[in-house]
Amino acid sequence: MPVDLHPRLLRGFVATAETLHFGQAAAHLHVAQQALSRDVRTLERLLGRPLFTRTTRSVALTPAGERLLPQARRLLALQEEMLAPPPDGAVLVDLNSAVSGEDLTPDRILAAARTAAPGVELLARYHGGLAAGARELLAGRLDVSFGWFGGLPAALRERLGQRPVRLEPLALLLPRGHPLVDRAAIRLADLAGHPVDICAGNPATTEWTEFGEQLLAAHGLTAAAPSPGPVGATETARYLAQRGNPMLTTMGGPELSGVVTRALVDPVPLTLVSLVHRAGPPSSGVRLLADCAAELGSGEGWLVRPPASWLTAWDERLLAARP
């Protein structure tokens, strides 16, 4: 089961880590010292390790606390960014990736839209998955997200609109010590006996996990044990090195330290990426992004299915229904 980590716990930890004094941190947060101490103990219990050493005279960070501090600051900053009201007229675009890269489909569409309409304020957001992005769309805190629409629950799909933009080939991220790392490309059959990380356990990417489960089941392969998963390039590289399992991804991401990307073949698995927005007539900002996606796709054959490829049944139907 994924850990439900309330931002209040991280906020209390950061305030205590910065002051190394529970009383001062509690006063800064306008909470009782007893409540702050309880929150810190709860966080330590959830993480399974002590974050502070405490004596009657001093408080100090443990090595685990020192590692957590920059991560907690980044997560709290991301929360503030997500909840901050956008400028009037701004279009909020979820790039839907824990690791962004200029060759990834959402990044390319956003760049093309900014070039085509420099007067439109297009603001990038990083919710890490379409499942998280869909919730933000319905809450009115986001205008566009990207991802595998078929992996969303039907109750969500009914309240959203989508436009297929690209058939993306799948790949694997492998730590350099993995037995398959020396292959130029990896056949799906070669993954027998090698569990594949499909981000199971990450509530922000449940649609990706659903896609991965269908891919692995169709080819008799197994998924790696669930994990909340990493956020960001550095954490992804560290995560892969620690766990040792190949991670399912799409082509076009950035290079990561100690990690290689290998295409999947025989057959080439594809996922149909959609531009997703709230149901109803799209806004001018959504139309701008959709038009730029269509122009890029037309020039590069984004929706042309290559031979010897594999699609989910959902993508087969969606592709066939296109005019």
C-alpha positions in Angstrom: 0.0 0.0 0.0 1.4 3.5 -0.8 2.1 5.8 2.1 -0.3 8.7 2.4 2.1 11.5 3.4 0.3 14.7 4.4 2.2 17.9 3.5 1.7 19.1 7.1 4.1 16.5 8.3 6.8 17.6 5.8 6.2 21.3 6.8 6.7 20.5 10.4 9.8 18.5 9.7 11.3 21.3 7.6 10.6 24.0 10.2 12.2 21.8 12.9 15.2 21.0 10.8 15.8 24.7 10.0 15.5 25.8 13.6 16.7 22.6 15.4 14.3 23.7 18.1 10.8 22.3 18.5 9.5 25.3 20.4 10.7 27.8 17.8 9.4 25.7 15.0 6.0 25.3 16.6 5.8 29.1 17.1 6.7 29.7 13.5 4.0 27.3 12.3 1.4 28.7 14.9 0.8 25.2 16.3 1.3 23.7 19.8 4.7 22.2 20.4 3.0 18.9 21.4 1.2 18.7 18.1 4.4 19.4 16.2 6.3 16.7 18.1 3.5 14.3 17.4 3.7 15.1 13.6 7.4 14.5 13.6 7.0 11.2 15.3 4.3 10.2 12.8 6.6 11.1 9.9 9.4 9.0 11.4 7.1 6.1 11.8 5.8 6.4 8.2 9.4 6.5 6.9 10.6 3.9 9.2 13.7 5.8 10.4 14.6 8.5 13.0 15.0 12.0 11.5 16.3 13.8 14.7 18.4 12.9 17.6 17.0 14.6 20.7 18.5 15.3 24.1 17.3 17.6 26.9 19.6 20.3 25.6 19.8 19.9 21.8 18.1 18.7 18.6 20.1 17.5 15.6 19.4 15.9 12.3 20.2 12.3 11.7 21.8 11.3 8.3 18.3 10.2 7.2 17.0 13.6 8.2 19.7 15.4 6.3 18.8 13.4 3.1 15.1 14.1 3.5 15.4 17.8 4.0 16.2 18.9 0.4 13.5 16.4 -0.9 10.9 17.8 1.5 11.7 21.3 0.5 11.2 20.4 -3.2 7.9 18.7 -2.5 6.6 21.7 -0.5 7.7 24.1 -3.2 5.9 22.0 -5.8 2.8 22.0 -3.7 2.9 25.8 -3.5 3.4 26.1 -7.2 0.5 23.8 -7.9 -1.9 25.7 -5.6 -0.8 29.2 -6.6 -3.5 31.0 -8.7 -2.3 31.4 -12.3 -2.1 34.8 -13.9 -5.3 35.9 -15.7 -5.5 34.2 -19.1 -2.7 31.7 -18.4 -3.0 28.2 -19.7 -1.7 25.5 -17.3 -0.1 22.6 -19.1 0.8 19.4 -17.3 3.9 17.8 -18.9 3.0 14.6 -17.1 6.5 13.4 -16.3 8.6 12.9 -13.3 11.6 13.3 -15.6 11.1 16.0 -18.3 13.0 16.1 -21.6 12.9 18.3 -24.6 12.3 15.3 -26.9 9.2 14.1 -25.0 5.9 14.6 -26.7 4.3 17.0 -24.2 7.4 19.1 -24.1 7.6 19.3 -27.8 4.0 20.4 -28.1 4.4 23.0 -25.5 7.5 24.4 -27.2 5.7 24.5 -30.5 2.7 26.3 -29.0 5.0 28.9 -27.4 6.7 29.6 -30.7 3.4 29.8 -32.6 1.7 32.1 -30.1 4.3 34.0 -28.0 1.7 36.3 -26.6 -0.2 33.4 -24.9 1.1 32.6 -21.4 1.6 28.8 -21.3 2.7 27.6 -17.8 4.2 24.1 -17.4 3.2 21.9 -14.5 4.6 18.5 -13.5 2.0 16.3 -11.8 3.9 13.1 -12.7 1.0 11.2 -14.3 -2.3 11.5 -16.0 -4.2 10.1 -13.0 -3.0 13.0 -11.0 -3.4 15.4 -13.9 -7.0 14.3 -14.4 -7.9 15.2 -10.9 -6.4 18.6 -11.3 -8.3 19.1 -14.5 -11.6 18.4 -12.9 -10.8 20.7 -10.0 -10.1 23.5 -12.4 -6.4 23.8 -11.5 -5.1 22.6 -14.8 -6.1 23.1 -18.5 -4.3 20.3 -20.3 -2.6 17.0 -19.5 -1.2 14.2 -21.5 -1.1 10.4 -21.2 -2.8 7.1 -21.8 -6.5 8.0 -21.6 -7.6 4.3 -21.6 -6.0 3.8 -18.2 -8.3 6.2 -16.4 -11.4 5.0 -14.6 -14.6 5.3 -16.7 -16.1 7.8 -14.3 -13.2 10.1 -15.0 -13.1 9.6 -18.7 -16.8 10.6 -18.9 -16.0 14.0 -17.5 -13.0 14.7 -19.7 -12.3 15.2 -23.4 -9.3 13.9 -25.3 -7.5 14.0 -28.6 -5.1 11.3 -29.7 -1.8 12.9 -30.6 0.9 10.2 -30.9 1.7 6.5 -30.9 4.8 6.3 -28.8 7.2 3.4 -28.8 8.1 2.0 -25.4 11.5 1.5 -24.0 13.3 0.5 -20.8 15.5 2.4 -18.4 18.2 0.0 -17.0 20.9 0.5 -14.4 24.3 -0.1 -15.9 24.8 -3.3 -14.0 21.7 -5.0 -15.4 22.3 -8.3 -17.3 20.5 -6.9 -20.4 22.3 -3.6 -20.6 24.7 -4.6 -23.4 21.9 -5.3 -25.9 21.2 -2.6 -28.5 17.5 -3.3 -28.2 15.6 -5.7 -25.9 13.1 -8.3 -27.2 10.0 -8.6 -25.0 10.7 -12.3 -24.7 14.1 -11.6 -23.2 12.4 -10.0 -20.2 11.3 -13.4 -19.0 12.7 -13.7 -15.4 13.3 -10.0 -15.2 10.5 -8.2 -13.3 9.7 -4.8 -14.9 9.0 -1.7 -12.9 5.6 -0.2 -14.0 5.3 2.4 -11.2 2.9 0.2 -9.3 2.2 1.9 -6.0 2.3 5.4 -7.3 -1.2 7.0 -7.1 -0.2 9.7 -9.6 0.4 7.2 -12.4 -2.2 4.5 -12.0 -3.0 4.8 -15.7 0.6 3.9 -16.6 0.5 1.0 -14.2 -2.7 -0.3 -15.9 -1.0 0.0 -19.3 2.1 -1.8 -18.0 0.0 -4.6 -16.6 -1.7 -5.2 -19.9 1.6 -5.2 -21.8 3.2 -7.6 -19.4 0.2 -9.9 -19.2 0.0 -10.1 -23.0 3.6 -11.3 -23.2 3.7 -13.5 -20.1 6.0 -11.2 -18.2 6.0 -10.1 -14.5 5.9 -6.7 -12.8 8.3 -5.7 -10.1 7.1 -5.2 -6.5 5.1 -2.0 -6.0 6.9 1.2 -4.9 5.9 4.8 -4.6 8.5 5.5 -7.3 11.0 8.4 -7.7 10.6 12.0 -8.6 13.2 13.8 -10.8 16.2 12.8 -12.7 18.6 12.3 -9.8 16.1 10.3 -7.7 15.2 8.1 -10.7 18.9 7.2 -11.3 19.3 6.5 -7.6 16.1 4.5 -7.5 17.1 2.3 -10.5 20.5 1.6 -9.0 19.1 0.6 -5.7 16.2 -1.6 -7.0 18.0 -3.0 -10.0 14.9 -3.6 -12.1 14.3 -2.2 -15.6 11.7 0.5 -15.7 9.1 0.9 -18.4 9.3 4.3 -20.1 8.9 6.0 -23.5 11.6 7.0 -25.9 12.9 10.6 -25.9 13.7 11.2 -22.2 16.9 12.8 -21.0 20.1 10.8 -20.2 20.4 9.8 -16.6 23.6 9.2 -14.7 24.4 5.5 -14.5 21.3 4.6 -16.6 20.8 3.5 -20.2 17.7 3.5 -22.4 16.9 0.5 -24.6 14.1 0.2 -27.2 11.7 -2.7 -26.9 11.2 -4.8 -30.0 9.6 -8.0 -31.3 7.0 -6.6 -31.3 7.4 -2.9 -30.7 4.9 -1.9 -27.9 3.1 1.4 -28.5 1.1 3.6 -26.3 -1.4 6.1 -27.7 -0.8 9.4 -26.0 -3.8 11.8 -25.8 -4.1 15.5 -25.1 -6.6 15.5 -22.3 -8.8 18.5 -21.2 -12.1 19.1 -19.4 -15.2 18.0 -21.3 -17.1 20.5 -23.4 -15.9 23.0 -26.1 -12.1 23.4 -25.7 -10.7 26.8 -24.8 -8.5 28.8 -27.2 -5.5 27.6 -25.2 -6.5 24.0 -25.6 -7.1 24.5 -29.3 -3.7 26.1 -29.7 -2.0 23.1 -28.2 -4.1 20.6 -30.1 -3.4 22.4 -33.4 0.4 22.3 -32.7 0.2 18.6 -31.8 -1.7 18.0 -35.1 0.9 19.9 -37.1 3.8 18.1 -35.5 2.0 14.7 -35.9 1.2 15.3 -39.5 4.8 16.2 -40.4 6.3 13.2 -38.5 3.6 10.6 -38.8 2.8 10.5 -35.1 -0.4 8.5 -35.6 0.9 6.1 -38.3 1.1 2.6 -36.8 4.4 0.9 -37.8 4.5 -2.8 -38.8 5.3 -5.4 -36.2 3.9 -3.4 -33.3 1.6 -4.1 -30.3 -1.3 -2.0 -29.1 -3.8 -2.4 -26.2 -7.3 -3.2 -27.3 -8.4 0.2 -26.1 -5.8 1.9 -28.4 -6.9 -0.3 -31.3 -10.5 0.9 -30.9 -9.6 4.6 -30.4 -7.3 4.6 -33.4 -9.9 2.9 -35.6 -12.5 5.4 -34.5 -10.5 8.4 -35.7 -12.0 10.1 -38.8 
